[in-house]
């Protein structure tokens, strides 16, 4: 599935995160591509979920002049 856009609604981001964690619970979550190794650690599953839902991106801060 493609990564959600930065300005996607929070509900969509939460659903995507829940979907990824569901895949992890079922043992179907893979790192990289569909042929990659299965994800075994919860921390890695969370990182993949945050990345897919677009929540892992840092917000740019304006520099004070």
N, C-alpha and C positions, 0 to 999 in steps of 0.2 A: 504494500500500500504506500502511496506517496506521502511525504511529510506534509503536515498541515501548514497553512500559511500563518504568518506572524500574527495577523489580526483576526484569526478565527475565533468564534465564540468559545467561552470557557467550557460550556457544556460539551462541545465537540472535542475539546482537548481532554476533558475528563473521561469521555467515552473511549477515545483512542487509547488512553493510558490503561483503562480497565480491560480493553480488548487484548492489549499486549500482555498484561499480567495474567489474563485468563489462558493465553497460549502457553505461558510459562508453567502455570499450574497443571495444564494438560500434558506438558512435556513436548510441545510442538514448536516452541520458540527457538529459532536458530540465529546465530550471529553471522553477520555478513549477508550472504545470499541464501537461497533455498537449499543449496548444497552444503552450506557451512556446518560447523559442529553445533550440537545442541547446547543451549545455555543451561548451565548447572547451578550458577550462583544467583541468589536473589538480587544482590547488588548490581550485577550485570544486567539482569532483566529490568530493573528499575531504570538504569541508564539508557537502555534501548527504548523503553517506553517513553521516557522524557524526551529523547531525541525525536522519536516518531511523532509525538504530539506537539512538538515545537516549543516545549516548555524549558528546554535546556539552553536556549539562546540567551546570552547576556543582553541586558538593555544598555544602550549607549548612553553615557552621561555627558552632559555639556560641560566643557571646561570653563571655569570662571576666569574672566579676563580682568 
